[in-house]
C-alpha cells in the first residue's frame, strides 16, 4: 500500500489506443487536474488488446519505470479501467500507487460531495470498488507458514475485512433507501400540486450550474473544472407568464461513467428520469460537442431518461464568433434548441420565454357549491385541485374555492360553479 503525500501529487498519465472503446486524452488531463494532481508526463501507445498481467506491454512498462524515476512521480493514472490484479502488478513493478480511470473519478467525487446524501453515495461507490481490491493489502497474511508459532491466520483477516465491508455497504444502502423515499415523497407532492419539473443535464463543465444560477437566482458553486458541483440542487423558478416550475441541477455526465457511480447515484439521477422536461446543456465552444452530445444521450438512455422531452441549450456562445442568441424551431414551430451564454446572460431571456411557452398557465379559480350527496366529487377535488377555502352552510351545502387545471374541469360539470379568477378573495 502507498500513502498519499500531504503536498500535491506528481502524476504520470497513461493513455493507450485500442480499436474500440476509446477515451479522450484531453479528458484524462482535466480529470487529473480536477483531482488535485500535477500531470508531469504523458505516456501514450497503441495495442490490439490489453496485456493480461500489466495492461501495457513489457516495453511500455520499462518506459513507465523510467518516467516515474525521471519525474519523481507519486502516482500513475491510467485512462482505462484496470483489473485488480493488473493494478496490483503495476504497483509492484513501478513502486508507486496506480489508479485507474474509475478510481480517479471516484476520488474526484469524494472531494466534491458536500451533502449527507452525496457523501453516502460516494462512499457506497468507493466501497464497491474497493471490495474487488482487498487482496493486495493483505498478501502477508495469505500464506500458512510451517512450524510451531509460525502458522499464520491464512485468509481470516481478509474474510473479516470483506464481512465488515459488506456490513457497511448494507448500512449505507439502507440510509440511501430512506433518502430515496424522502425524494420520492417530494416528487409526489410536486406532482399532486401540479408543479412542473425541469432537470438540467449534460456533460460535466458544460455550464449547467452557471445556467442554474442565472435561471433561479441561486448561488451554488461554479468553477472551470470537471465535477465542480456534485450534489443535486432544486429551486423554484417563476416564468414570465407567472407560472412556477421547479428546476433541478444534476450531476454532470462523462464518457463511460463508471457503473458504480450510476448505481450509487440512482436516486439523484431519478430527478432527470421523472422530470417533465430536460434542458440538455451543451458547450457550444467545444470541438467535440457532437460526440459529447451522443455520449450524454447514451447515459440518458442508460438511466431510462431518453423518453423525456428534451430541449438543447447551446451554452458559451460568447466564445464563438458571429453567433447571436436565438431559438431554433422544428417544422411544426416547436422550440428544439436555444443558443445563449449563461456567463454573460445573453439569451437567458429567450430560454425563459421558451419555458413559459412549454409550461403555459392552465389553472383557473372556481367557486363550487356541492350538495350533501356529492361527497365523492369533493374527494376527487382534494386529489387533483388546490383547495383555497371551504365552508358549509346551515343546509349542508359545501362551498369550495379551488384552483384547478383546465383538463380537470370535467369534474365540475354536475356541480354549480362560477369562475372567480378575477375576483379578489378574502380568505
Secondary structure, DSSP 8 states (H G I E B T S, - for coil): -----SS-EEEEEEEEE-SSS---HHHHHHHHHHTTEEEEEEEEEE-SS-BTTTBS-HHHHHHHHHHHHHTT-SEEEESS---HHHHHHHHHHHSSEEE-HHHHHHHHHHHH--SHHHHHHHHHHHHHHHTTSGGGGGGGGS----STT----TTHHHHHHHHHHHHHHHHHHHHHHHHHHHHHHHHHHHHHTT-EEEEEEEBTTSSHHHHHHHHH-------SSTTS--S-EEEEEE-TTS-EEEEEE---B-TT--HHHHHHTHHHHHHHHT-SEEEEEEETT-TTHHHHHHHHHHHHHHTT-TTS-EEEEEE-GGGSSS---EEEE-TTS-EEEEE--TTT-TTHHHHHHHHHHHT---EEEEEEEE-TT-HHHHHHHHHHEEEEEEEE-TTS-EEEEEEEEGGGGGGGTTSEEEE-TTS----
